């Protein structure tokens, strides 16, 4: 039998791949063509690669290598802001893990990634999850890119964040806690007055603050302070205490500082 008459050998079956071999196969395939930036941001004009571009490029590679990507959301944080026009704007940050699993032998590698996005309706969480998935894949497979890719095709115009009395929520909570602790230790009206005078400027600023948390902290302080003043006025135990009580104006409303 001549060489021409010999039957062609059947193609060799692909060997089962563990998770790292599968990742390397996908990376090698995507390195040939990459993913072009076919989308353009409407507000700022830069080009980027969308989540659909990634899905289209990955689908065949994942199928051929037997690599599965399984998402898992660990946490979600949502805050509400305003657009420059005053409309609600929801900002969401998700922390996610992605299990890269070989369907051949079950070997697994986990990648942790954050995703952040903003939206004026109900799509902020969806966008944040898509961003986390996209960047987990872009970085795991080292897909070539030019500069930083942004997760969304739009960039909302965000109004400047309103400045409060405190630099953080932790600082506000600490101030309110310390103030209330001092009031709880006060045994005379003079002690209450000293505490009030010491913090008058900051407490007044909290009352007039545009930040809701500052005003809520102010109300907590005033509620406790007014109740304490009323209690101390009702039971003067000494002549000096009675004189103090007589010299002070009557209790005020919950929205005012006593004395």
C-alpha positions in Angstrom: 0.0 0.0 0.0 1.5 3.3 -1.0 1.6 6.4 1.2 -1.2 8.0 -0.7 -3.4 4.9 -0.2 -2.8 5.0 3.6 -5.7 6.3 5.6 -5.2 9.6 7.3 -4.7 9.3 11.0 -7.7 10.5 13.1 -7.2 13.8 14.9 -5.8 13.5 18.3 -8.3 14.0 21.1 -7.6 16.9 23.3 -6.2 16.1 26.7 -8.3 17.1 29.7 -7.2 20.5 31.0 -6.9 21.5 34.6 -8.0 25.0 35.5 -4.7 26.7 35.0 -4.1 25.0 31.6 -7.6 26.1 30.6 -7.0 29.7 31.6 -3.7 29.6 29.6 -5.6 28.2 26.5 -8.2 31.0 26.7 -5.5 33.6 27.2 -3.6 32.3 24.1 -6.7 32.4 22.0 -7.7 35.9 23.0 -4.2 37.2 22.5 -4.5 36.5 18.8 -7.4 38.9 18.2 -8.0 40.7 21.4 -11.2 42.7 22.0 -11.4 46.0 20.2 -12.9 49.2 21.7 -16.1 49.4 19.7 -18.1 51.5 22.1 -18.0 55.2 22.9 -18.9 57.0 26.0 -21.7 59.5 25.3 -20.6 62.2 27.7 -16.8 62.1 27.8 -16.1 60.7 24.3 -13.6 57.9 25.2 -13.9 54.4 23.7 -14.2 51.3 25.7 -15.0 47.6 25.5 -18.5 46.7 26.7 -19.6 43.6 28.6 -21.3 42.2 25.4 -17.9 42.4 23.6 -16.4 40.3 26.3 -19.2 37.7 26.3 -18.9 37.4 22.5 -15.2 36.8 22.6 -15.2 34.5 25.6 -18.2 32.2 24.8 -16.4 30.0 22.2 -13.1 29.9 24.1 -14.8 28.8 27.4 -16.8 26.1 25.6 -13.7 24.7 23.8 -11.5 24.6 26.9 -14.2 23.4 29.3 -13.6 26.4 31.5 -16.6 27.6 33.6 -16.8 31.0 35.3 -19.2 31.0 38.3 -19.9 34.4 40.0 -20.7 34.9 43.6 -21.6 38.3 45.2 -20.1 38.8 48.7 -21.4 42.3 49.5 -23.3 45.3 48.1 -23.2 48.9 49.1 -25.6 51.5 47.8 -25.6 55.2 48.3 -28.0 57.8 46.9 -26.7 61.1 45.4 -28.1 63.7 43.1 -27.4 64.6 39.5 -26.5 68.1 38.5 -30.2 68.5 37.7 -31.3 67.3 41.1 -32.6 63.9 40.1 -31.8 60.8 42.2 -28.6 59.0 41.3 -27.9 55.6 42.8 -24.2 54.5 43.2 -23.6 50.8 43.9 -20.4 48.9 44.8 -20.3 45.1 44.8 -17.6 42.8 46.0 -17.7 39.6 44.1 -15.8 36.3 43.7 -15.5 34.4 40.5 -14.7 30.7 40.5 -12.8 29.6 37.4 -13.5 25.9 37.3 -12.2 23.2 34.9 -15.1 21.0 33.8 -12.6 18.2 33.2 -11.2 17.6 36.6 -13.0 20.1 38.9 -9.9 22.1 39.7 -10.7 25.7 40.7 -9.2 29.1 41.1 -11.1 32.0 42.7 -10.6 35.6 41.7 -12.0 38.4 43.9 -13.0 41.7 42.2 -15.0 44.9 42.9 -17.5 46.5 40.6 -18.8 50.1 40.8 -21.5 51.8 38.8 -24.1 54.6 38.9 -27.6 54.8 37.4 -30.6 57.0 37.7 -33.0 54.1 37.7 -32.8 50.5 38.8 -29.8 49.3 36.8 -26.9 50.4 39.1 -26.5 46.9 40.7 -26.7 45.2 37.3 -24.0 47.5 35.9 -21.8 47.0 39.0 -22.0 43.2 38.7 -21.1 43.4 34.9 -18.2 45.7 35.7 -16.8 43.2 38.3 -17.2 40.3 35.8 -15.6 42.2 33.0 -12.5 43.3 34.9 -12.1 39.8 36.5 -11.9 38.4 33.0 -9.8 41.2 31.5 -7.2 40.8 34.3 -7.2 37.0 34.5 -6.8 36.5 30.8 -4.6 39.6 30.3 -6.6 40.7 27.3 -4.8 43.6 25.6 -6.2 47.1 26.1 -5.3 50.7 25.6 -5.6 52.7 28.8 -8.3 52.1 31.4 -11.7 50.8 30.3 -14.7 52.2 31.9 -17.7 49.9 32.8 -20.5 52.0 31.3 -21.3 53.9 28.2 -22.5 56.9 30.1 -21.0 59.0 32.9 -23.6 60.7 35.0 -23.0 64.4 35.8 -22.9 64.2 39.6 -23.6 67.2 41.8 -20.8 68.1 44.3 -21.2 66.2 47.5 -22.7 68.4 50.2 -20.1 69.3 52.9 -21.1 68.4 56.5 -19.8 69.4 59.9 -17.7 66.3 60.2 -15.3 64.7 57.8 -16.8 61.2 58.2 -19.8 59.4 59.8 -17.4 57.8 62.3 -16.3 61.3 63.5 -20.0 62.4 63.8 -20.9 59.2 65.8 -17.9 59.7 68.1 -18.8 63.3 68.8 -22.5 62.5 69.6 -21.5 59.5 71.8 -18.9 61.6 73.8 -21.4 64.4 74.2 -24.1 62.1 75.5 -21.7 60.3 77.8 -20.8 63.7 79.3 -24.5 64.5 79.9 -25.0 61.2 81.6 -22.3 62.0 84.0 -23.6 65.5 84.7 -25.2 65.9 88.2 -25.9 69.7 88.2 -27.2 72.2 85.8 -23.8 73.9 85.9 -22.3 70.7 84.5 -24.8 70.7 81.7 -24.2 74.4 80.9 -20.4 73.8 80.8 -20.9 71.0 78.3 -23.2 73.1 76.2 -20.9 76.1 76.2 -17.8 73.9 75.3 -19.5 72.6 72.2 -21.9 75.4 71.3 -20.4 76.2 67.9 -20.3 72.7 66.6 -23.8 71.8 67.9 -25.2 74.9 66.3 -23.5 74.0 63.0 -25.1 70.5 63.2 -28.5 72.1 63.6 -28.1 74.1 60.5 -26.2 71.5 58.5 -27.5 70.5 55.0 -26.5 66.9 55.8 -29.3 64.8 57.3 -27.0 62.8 59.6 -25.7 66.0 61.2 -29.2 67.1 62.0 -30.2 63.7 63.3 -27.2 63.8 65.7 -28.2 67.3 66.8 -31.7 66.0 67.7 -30.3 63.2 69.7 -28.2 65.6 71.8 -31.0 68.1 72.3 -33.5 65.4 73.3 -31.3 64.0 76.0 -30.1 67.5 77.1 -33.6 68.9 77.5 -34.7 65.9 79.5 -31.8 66.2 81.8 -32.3 69.9 82.4 -36.0 69.3 83.2 -35.0 66.5 85.7 -32.4 68.6 87.4 -34.7 71.6 87.7 -37.4 69.5 89.4 -35.2 68.3 92.3 -32.8 71.0 93.4 -30.9 69.5 96.3 -29.1 72.5 97.6 -29.6 76.2 98.0 -27.1 76.9 95.2 -28.9 74.4 93.0 -32.2 76.1 93.7 -30.7 79.5 92.7 -29.4 78.0 89.5 -32.8 76.6 88.6 -34.5 79.9 89.4 -32.0 81.8 87.2 -32.6 79.6 84.1 -35.4 80.0 81.6 -38.0 77.3 81.3 -37.3 74.2 79.2 -37.3 74.7 75.4 -38.5 72.6 72.5 -36.6 69.7 71.1 -35.3 71.8 68.3 -33.5 74.4 70.4 -30.5 74.4 72.7 -31.5 74.9 76.4 -30.2 77.8 78.4 
